[in-house]
Amino acid sequence: MTAPASSRTKPVAAPVVECLGVPITAHTRDSAARHVVHLAGLMREARQEPTDEPGASGSRRGSDVHLTNAYTLALADRDAELRAILRSASLNLPDGQPVVWANRLLHPTAALPSTRVYGPDLLTDVFALTEHTEVNHYLLGSTPQVLDALHRELRRRYPGARIVGTCSPPFRPLHVHERRQQLERIRSAAADIVWVGLGTPKQDRWAAELCDALPVVAVAVGAAFDFVAGNKPQAPHWMRHNGLEWLFRLGCEPRRLWRRYLFGNARFVHGVVRQASRPVRTDSGAVAGDRLNTGGLVRRRREVPVRIPEGRP
């Protein structure tokens, strides 16, 4: 038997601030993982709600979670569809250290963490929290080889976690019947959390579509599949901590990533400067003396009473 869930309960409080038009929840590593687990509990409850429609899984919309870095926000700055997805998302987390620095620059009056929520850490932390519970995980994305390696590694590290399905979709747009089959597999597996590793922005769009169709938590987790599976090397800790992971990855995959970092980083910096120099207006409409976009918070401080789902024998 595991310890009672109440022994691991901790409230989550995090401000939500705007960065390049996207609301970012300034979680710590620990509170982000607990927030995702809390959402998974809500999804499980939603599926258990009685419904009059045969085969339905509850009427509640799912919760899409996005790991946002400088590249994600640079894309959203010029892609209205992606920006709309992120603006309506259940939870956006600061995956890149430059995003953390930008938020602290743009919102100096807000008490924001100084560290990011790293995608591979979120994946493994949530698995650790949900060991010996009823939370079901589903892995969606990457290649069959990487997915198999990831499955084995997660089984090795967290033998008490429940992985109820995996899927490596083809690297092309899915036909309508293929999308329906994929959704049905996820529904039939009773997944609570679907980890989506398809690359930005594809994974962000698919996570949002998943949550429109099913009461699941869909986490667009990026390269975490490759890193946790051991398929690609991670940057040293000091580089990740100092916002230099992009340089390490560029050195490992220059042909694939040079455009992304050259143009994406430049657009991100330009967007931050643009937002920082935007006049701040008071409630009366007058321009405030300090031109730095403190702007307050996009939303009030988020209070989430996290309840880790009950353990199982």
Buried (B, 14 or more C-beta within 10 A) or exposed (E): EBEEBEEBEEEBEBBBBBBBBBBBBBBBBBBBBBBBBBBBBBBBEBBEEEEEEEEEBBEBBBBBBBBBBBBBBBBBBEBEEBBEBBBEBBBBBBBBBBBBBBBBBBBEEBEBBEEBBBBBBBBBBBBEBBBBBBBBBBBBBBBEEBBBBBBEBBEEEBEEBBBBBBBBBEEEEEEEEEBEEBBEBBBEBBBBBBBBBBBBBBBBBBBBBBBEBBBBBBBBBBBBBBBBBEBBEBBEEEBBBEBBBBEBBBEEEEEEBEEBBEEBBEBBBEBBEEBBEEEBEEEEEEEEEEEBBBBBBBEEEBEBEBBBBEBEE
